[in-house]
Amino acid sequence: MKLWGGRFTKETNQLVFNFNSSISFDQKFFRQDIGGSIAHAKMLAKQGIITDEEKELIVSGLQSILEDIENGNLEITDEYEDIHSFVESKLIERIGDAGKKLHTGRSRNDQVALDMKLYIREEIDAVDNLLKSMLTTLFNIMKENTETFMPGFTHLQKAQPVTLAHHMGAYFEMFKRDRQRLSDIKTRMNICPLGSGALAGTTYPLDREYTAMLLGFDGPTLNSMDSVSDRDYLIELLSALSIIMMHLSRLSEEIIIWNSNEYGFIELDDAYSTGSSIMPQKKNPDIAELVRGKTGRVYGALVSLLTTMKGLPLAYNKDMQEDKELTFDAIDTVKSCLALSNEMLFTMKFNKNILESSAKKGFTNATDAADYLVNKGIPFRDSHGIIGRLVLTCIEKGISLDELSLEEYKSVCPAFEEDIYDAISLTTCVNKRNTVGAPGKEAMEKVLKIYEEYLLNT
């Protein structure tokens, strides 16, 4: 069955039909399409546009179709152009002429806009739940590692000592912002397009506020042309998903580096690693590599939809059908990447001794040595130069600042005393940094309390 055709005298070319058809992918909407149709039927009856008896027939018919699809007794087939024509056709088969009245006061344009919004609203919740699971895993790693020292890096060079809790806290902040972005999108998109018609509303006395209320929206859209042609919320979603993937990719990159023999910071669980077909010693971080690789796939969806929308005049254009497959794929990709990344993190073991040993190398305590001299009354710029000369001495001798003798310190600057060794120990270097957001244990414990409350209340 087609939802159009009265003014046509020839059948659609089969290639054209196949090219035009969307049922292969928009069948994902069957629950949303049926739910929207039930709300529309109830509104039509409330407004006296159809009778209560017709409403009951339509609602029970739609519910039976939903039940039969879900239990496998009704198959969605590609002889229909889209999910809307499939559902309406099956409804008419089951209840007769009353089913033909369902489409009163609406168009496929506002119908598909509604279905997409209902679907995206649910998928935002699903992605948000996965993000919360990731945050919970990160929180537990942080809670257990407030005293696990490791090097902090800039330019991939060792910079200053931090803790594993502090390092993972940076990712906690990233994924927390991702949840905030999704929440913003969900709030902004939660207005109902149904009742906008093809682009100019309808002459029927629809109660759009009632339909919006039945479907859990905050209200109806206020411009019917924008209602059927708005894809901003999808562009925003794909942007937010791209940022999630960027964060996952950064984390994956670090896992890949940390898993290498040269670093040895972590050991991946066998269940989340693979081997080599030729080299028996290999244990490859394939999950992290695939997550990093799939990031470009989600970026591609965002660029594709932006490109599709950039030249479209008002109102609806068939080009907009291209929003679905790439959005579905991006959502599925992000969901699988989040789930696998979370499990990989949850099962990953941290080699604490290697992390601490690495922090002791590379002069990560050089800044603290300079600060030591500042506290002795020497200007920082002079202190910086003094410690730079000492680092050069250490490099020539192949030792660390901790291993220099007090005499060697004093030969460069007499202000050094025995307490220099305590001042540049990892414990002091980290735990003296207790401003908000710093890696000191006291500061981290305050942050962990904030994070715990956040996870409990969101």
SEDRENVO-797211 format. One record per residue (C-alpha): chain; z, x, y. Coordinates in steps of 0.25 Angstrom, whole numbers, plus 5000, padded with zeros to 4 digits. Last residue first. Example, Ala and Ser with C-alpha at 12.3 -4.5 7.8 and 13.67 -1.06 7.14 Angstrom:
{A,{5029,5055,4996}};
{A,{5031,5049,4982}};
# end
This chain:
{A,{5154,5089,5048}};
{A,{5169,5088,5049}};
{A,{5174,5096,5037}};
{A,{5163,5107,5039}};
{A,{5166,5108,5054}};
{A,{5181,5109,5051}};
{A,{5179,5121,5042}};
{A,{5170,5127,5052}};
{A,{5180,5127,5063}};
{A,{5191,5132,5053}};
{A,{5181,5143,5049}};
{A,{5179,5147,5064}};
{A,{5194,5149,5066}};
{A,{5195,5157,5053}};
{A,{5183,5166,5058}};
{A,{5190,5169,5071}};
{A,{5202,5174,5064}};
{A,{5194,5182,5054}};
{A,{5186,5189,5065}};
{A,{5171,5186,5064}};
{A,{5169,5181,5078}};
{A,{5165,5166,5082}};
{A,{5177,5164,5091}};
{A,{5183,5178,5095}};
{A,{5190,5184,5083}};
{A,{5183,5198,5082}};
{A,{5195,5206,5079}};
{A,{5194,5202,5064}};
{A,{5180,5208,5062}};
{A,{5182,5222,5067}};
{A,{5196,5223,5063}};
{A,{5193,5219,5049}};
{A,{5181,5228,5048}};
{A,{5189,5240,5053}};
{A,{5185,5246,5067}};
{A,{5198,5244,5074}};
{A,{5206,5248,5062}};
{A,{5199,5262,5062}};
{A,{5199,5263,5077}};
{A,{5215,5262,5077}};
{A,{5216,5277,5074}};
{A,{5212,5280,5089}};
{A,{5198,5281,5096}};
{A,{5200,5283,5111}};
{A,{5196,5298,5109}};
{A,{5181,5294,5109}};
{A,{5170,5302,5101}};
{A,{5179,5313,5095}};
{A,{5190,5302,5093}};
{A,{5182,5294,5083}};
{A,{5179,5307,5075}};
{A,{5193,5310,5075}};
{A,{5197,5296,5071}};
{A,{5188,5299,5059}};
{A,{5175,5291,5056}};
{A,{5176,5282,5044}};
{A,{5178,5269,5050}};
{A,{5166,5271,5059}};
{A,{5157,5272,5046}};
{A,{5152,5285,5040}};
{A,{5138,5292,5037}};
{A,{5141,5304,5046}};
{A,{5130,5303,5055}};
{A,{5131,5287,5055}};
{A,{5146,5289,5058}};
{A,{5143,5298,5070}};
{A,{5133,5288,5075}};
{A,{5143,5277,5074}};
{A,{5153,5286,5082}};
{A,{5142,5288,5093}};
{A,{5140,5273,5094}};
{A,{5155,5271,5095}};
{A,{5156,5279,5107}};
{A,{5144,5273,5114}};
{A,{5149,5259,5112}};
{A,{5163,5263,5117}};
{A,{5157,5268,5130}};
{A,{5150,5254,5132}};
{A,{5163,5247,5128}};
{A,{5171,5254,5138}};
{A,{5183,5262,5133}};
{A,{5197,5256,5135}};
{A,{5202,5258,5121}};
{A,{5198,5243,5118}};
{A,{5184,5247,5121}};
{A,{5186,5259,5111}};
{A,{5189,5249,5100}};
{A,{5178,5240,5104}};
{A,{5168,5251,5101}};
{A,{5174,5253,5087}};
{A,{5173,5237,5086}};
{A,{5158,5238,5089}};
{A,{5156,5249,5079}};
{A,{5163,5241,5067}};
{A,{5149,5237,5061}};
{A,{5146,5252,5059}};
{A,{5136,5250,5048}};
{A,{5146,5250,5037}};
{A,{5159,5243,5036}};
{A,{5152,5230,5036}};
{A,{5144,5234,5024}};
{A,{5157,5237,5017}};
{A,{5163,5223,5020}};
{A,{5150,5216,5015}};
{A,{5150,5225,5003}};
{A,{5164,5222,5000}};
{A,{5162,5207,5002}};
{A,{5150,5205,4993}};
{A,{5148,5191,4996}};
{A,{5144,5181,4984}};
{A,{5134,5170,4986}};
{A,{5136,5157,4978}};
{A,{5139,5148,4990}};
{A,{5128,5155,4999}};
{A,{5117,5153,4988}};
{A,{5122,5138,4987}};
{A,{5121,5136,5002}};
{A,{5107,5143,5002}};
{A,{5102,5134,4991}};
{A,{5107,5121,4997}};
{A,{5102,5125,5011}};
{A,{5089,5130,5006}};
{A,{5087,5117,4998}};
{A,{5090,5108,5010}};
{A,{5082,5116,5020}};
{A,{5069,5116,5011}};
{A,{5071,5101,5008}};
{A,{5072,5098,5023}};
{A,{5060,5107,5026}};
{A,{5052,5100,5015}};
{A,{5055,5086,5020}};
{A,{5052,5090,5034}};
{A,{5038,5096,5030}};
{A,{5034,5084,5022}};
{A,{5038,5074,5033}};
{A,{5034,5079,5046}};
{A,{5019,5079,5042}};
{A,{5019,5063,5044}};
{A,{5020,5066,5058}};
{A,{5005,5069,5059}};
{A,{5002,5055,5056}};
{A,{5005,5052,5071}};
{A,{5016,5043,5077}};
{A,{5017,5042,5092}};
{A,{5014,5049,5101}};
{A,{5005,5061,5102}};
{A,{5007,5073,5091}};
{A,{5004,5087,5095}};
{A,{5017,5094,5093}};
{A,{5022,5085,5081}};
{A,{5014,5092,5069}};
{A,{5017,5106,5075}};
{A,{5032,5103,5076}};
{A,{5032,5098,5062}};
{A,{5025,5110,5056}};
{A,{5034,5120,5064}};
{A,{5047,5113,5058}};
{A,{5041,5113,5044}};
{A,{5037,5127,5045}};
{A,{5051,5131,5049}};
{A,{5056,5124,5036}};
{A,{5046,5133,5028}};
{A,{5050,5145,5035}};
{A,{5064,5144,5031}};
{A,{5060,5143,5016}};
{A,{5058,5158,5016}};
{A,{5073,5161,5020}};
{A,{5078,5150,5010}};
{A,{5069,5157,4999}};
{A,{5075,5171,5002}};
{A,{5089,5165,5001}};
{A,{5086,5159,4988}};
{A,{5079,5171,4983}};
{A,{5090,5181,4985}};
{A,{5085,5190,4974}};
{A,{5093,5196,4963}};
{A,{5085,5208,4957}};
{A,{5089,5217,4946}};
{A,{5079,5213,4936}};
{A,{5067,5216,4945}};
{A,{5054,5210,4939}};
{A,{5056,5195,4940}};
{A,{5066,5196,4950}};
{A,{5079,5188,4951}};
{A,{5084,5176,4958}};
{A,{5096,5172,4966}};
{A,{5104,5159,4969}};
{A,{5110,5157,4955}};
{A,{5113,5172,4954}};
{A,{5123,5171,4966}};
{A,{5119,5180,4977}};
{A,{5128,5192,4979}};
{A,{5131,5196,4994}};
{A,{5132,5208,5003}};
{A,{5124,5217,4995}};
{A,{5117,5223,5007}};
{A,{5107,5233,5002}};
{A,{5106,5226,4988}};
{A,{5101,5214,4995}};
{A,{5110,5201,4995}};
{A,{5114,5202,5009}};
{A,{5100,5203,5014}};
{A,{5095,5191,5007}};
{A,{5108,5183,5011}};
{A,{5106,5187,5025}};
{A,{5092,5182,5024}};
{A,{5096,5169,5018}};
{A,{5106,5167,5029}};
{A,{5095,5168,5039}};
{A,{5086,5159,5031}};
{A,{5097,5149,5030}};
{A,{5098,5149,5045}};
{A,{5083,5148,5048}};
{A,{5083,5137,5037}};
{A,{5093,5129,5045}};
{A,{5085,5132,5058}};
{A,{5073,5127,5051}};
{A,{5080,5114,5047}};
{A,{5085,5112,5061}};
{A,{5070,5113,5066}};
{A,{5065,5104,5055}};
{A,{5076,5094,5059}};
{A,{5072,5095,5074}};
{A,{5057,5093,5070}};
{A,{5061,5081,5062}};
{A,{5069,5075,5073}};
{A,{5058,5077,5083}};
{A,{5048,5069,5074}};
{A,{5047,5058,5083}};
{A,{5034,5050,5082}};
{A,{5038,5036,5077}};
{A,{5051,5035,5086}};
{A,{5044,5042,5098}};
{A,{5034,5031,5099}};
{A,{5045,5020,5097}};
{A,{5054,5025,5108}};
{A,{5069,5022,5107}};
{A,{5073,5026,5093}};
{A,{5083,5016,5087}};
{A,{5098,5019,5085}};
{A,{5108,5028,5079}};
{A,{5101,5027,5066}};
{A,{5109,5023,5053}};
{A,{5097,5015,5047}};
{A,{5103,5001,5049}};
{A,{5107,5005,5063}};
{A,{5093,5010,5067}};
{A,{5087,4996,5061}};
{A,{5097,4989,5070}};
{A,{5094,4996,5082}};
{A,{5079,4994,5079}};
{A,{5081,4979,5080}};
{A,{5066,4975,5078}};
{A,{5060,4963,5086}};
{A,{5046,4965,5081}};
{A,{5036,4969,5092}};
{A,{5036,4984,5087}};
{A,{5039,4998,5091}};
{A,{5028,5006,5098}};
{A,{5025,5018,5089}};
{A,{5022,5013,5075}};
{A,{5035,5005,5074}};
{A,{5047,5009,5082}};
{A,{5056,5001,5073}};
{A,{5061,5012,5065}};
{A,{5063,5024,5073}};
{A,{5079,5025,5071}};
{A,{5087,5035,5079}};
{A,{5094,5046,5072}};
{A,{5086,5058,5076}};
{A,{5095,5064,5086}};
{A,{5107,5063,5077}};
{A,{5101,5069,5065}};
{A,{5095,5080,5073}};
{A,{5108,5084,5079}};
{A,{5115,5084,5066}};
{A,{5104,5093,5060}};
{A,{5106,5102,5072}};
{A,{5122,5102,5070}};
{A,{5120,5105,5055}};
{A,{5111,5117,5058}};
{A,{5121,5122,5068}};
{A,{5132,5122,5057}};
{A,{5121,5130,5048}};
{A,{5121,5141,5059}};
{A,{5136,5142,5062}};
{A,{5139,5143,5047}};
{A,{5128,5154,5046}};
{A,{5136,5162,5057}};
{A,{5148,5159,5049}};
{A,{5143,5167,5037}};
{A,{5144,5180,5045}};
{A,{5158,5177,5050}};
{A,{5163,5174,5036}};
{A,{5156,5186,5031}};
{A,{5164,5194,5041}};
{A,{5159,5202,5053}};
{A,{5157,5217,5055}};
{A,{5148,5221,5066}};
{A,{5134,5226,5067}};
{A,{5127,5229,5054}};
{A,{5112,5229,5057}};
{A,{5103,5217,5053}};
{A,{5100,5216,5068}};
{A,{5114,5212,5070}};
{A,{5123,5212,5058}};
{A,{5138,5208,5054}};
{A,{5144,5217,5043}};
{A,{5153,5211,5033}};
{A,{5168,5208,5032}};
{A,{5173,5198,5023}};
{A,{5186,5193,5030}};
{A,{5182,5179,5034}};
{A,{5175,5178,5021}};
{A,{5180,5166,5013}};
{A,{5180,5156,5024}};
{A,{5166,5161,5028}};
{A,{5160,5159,5014}};
{A,{5167,5145,5013}};
{A,{5161,5141,5027}};
{A,{5147,5146,5023}};
{A,{5147,5137,5011}};
{A,{5152,5125,5019}};
{A,{5141,5128,5029}};
{A,{5131,5128,5018}};
{A,{5136,5114,5013}};
{A,{5136,5109,5027}};
{A,{5121,5113,5028}};
{A,{5118,5106,5016}};
{A,{5125,5093,5021}};
{A,{5117,5095,5034}};
{A,{5104,5096,5026}};
{A,{5107,5083,5019}};
{A,{5111,5076,5032}};
{A,{5098,5080,5038}};
{A,{5091,5075,5026}};
{A,{5097,5061,5028}};
{A,{5093,5060,5043}};
{A,{5079,5066,5039}};
{A,{5076,5054,5030}};
{A,{5080,5043,5039}};
{A,{5072,5050,5050}};
{A,{5060,5051,5042}};
{A,{5061,5037,5037}};
{A,{5062,5031,5051}};
{A,{5050,5039,5056}};
{A,{5043,5034,5044}};
{A,{5046,5020,5047}};
{A,{5043,5022,5062}};
{A,{5029,5026,5059}};
{A,{5027,5017,5047}};
{A,{5028,5006,5057}};
{A,{5039,4995,5059}};
{A,{5041,4981,5064}};
{A,{5037,4974,5051}};
{A,{5036,4984,5039}};
{A,{5045,4976,5030}};
{A,{5037,4963,5031}};
{A,{5028,4967,5020}};
{A,{5040,4968,5010}};
{A,{5042,4953,5013}};
{A,{5028,4950,5007}};
{A,{5032,4955,4993}};
{A,{5045,4960,4988}};
{A,{5042,4970,4978}};
{A,{5028,4974,4981}};
{A,{5030,4973,4995}};
{A,{5042,4983,4994}};
{A,{5034,4993,4986}};
{A,{5023,4993,4997}};
{A,{5033,4995,5008}};
{A,{5040,5006,5000}};
{A,{5027,5013,4997}};
{A,{5021,5011,5011}};
{A,{5033,5017,5018}};
{A,{5033,5029,5008}};
{A,{5019,5033,5012}};
{A,{5005,5031,5008}};
{A,{5007,5025,4995}};
{A,{4999,5029,4983}};
{A,{5008,5041,4982}};
{A,{5019,5034,4974}};
{A,{5034,5032,4976}};
{A,{5039,5029,4962}};
{A,{5048,5017,4959}};
{A,{5058,5016,4948}};
{A,{5063,5030,4950}};
{A,{5078,5026,4954}};
{A,{5076,5029,4968}};
{A,{5063,5023,4970}};
{A,{5067,5010,4963}};
{A,{5080,5009,4972}};
{A,{5072,5011,4985}};
{A,{5062,5001,4981}};
{A,{5073,4991,4977}};
{A,{5080,4993,4990}};
{A,{5066,4990,4998}};
{A,{5065,4977,4990}};
{A,{5079,4973,4993}};
{A,{5077,4976,5008}};
{A,{5064,4969,5009}};
{A,{5068,4957,5001}};
{A,{5081,4956,5009}};
{A,{5073,4957,5022}};
{A,{5063,4946,5018}};
{A,{5075,4937,5015}};
{A,{5081,4940,5029}};
{A,{5068,4937,5035}};
{A,{5059,4947,5043}};
{A,{5058,4949,5058}};
{A,{5071,4942,5060}};
{A,{5077,4953,5067}};
{A,{5088,4955,5056}};
{A,{5077,4954,5046}};
{A,{5068,4965,5052}};
{A,{5081,4974,5054}};
{A,{5084,4972,5039}};
{A,{5070,4976,5035}};
{A,{5070,4988,5044}};
{A,{5083,4993,5038}};
{A,{5077,4991,5024}};
{A,{5064,4998,5028}};
{A,{5072,5010,5033}};
{A,{5080,5012,5020}};
{A,{5067,5011,5012}};
{A,{5060,5021,5020}};
{A,{5072,5030,5020}};
{A,{5074,5029,5005}};
{A,{5059,5031,5003}};
{A,{5058,5043,5013}};
{A,{5055,5054,5003}};
{A,{5042,5046,5000}};
{A,{5038,5053,5013}};
{A,{5033,5065,5005}};
{A,{5022,5060,4995}};
{A,{5021,5047,5003}};
{A,{5015,5053,5015}};
{A,{5000,5049,5013}};
{A,{4990,5052,5024}};
{A,{4983,5063,5016}};
{A,{4984,5055,5003}};
{A,{4978,5043,5010}};
{A,{4967,5051,5017}};
{A,{4963,5058,5004}};
{A,{4963,5044,4998}};
{A,{4954,5038,5009}};
{A,{4960,5026,5015}};
{A,{4954,5013,5010}};
{A,{4944,5007,5019}};
{A,{4944,4995,5028}};
{A,{4956,4998,5037}};
{A,{4962,4989,5047}};
{A,{4973,4983,5037}};
{A,{4977,4997,5032}};
{A,{4991,5000,5034}};
{A,{5005,5000,5026}};
{A,{4997,5004,5014}};
{A,{5000,5000,5000}};
# end
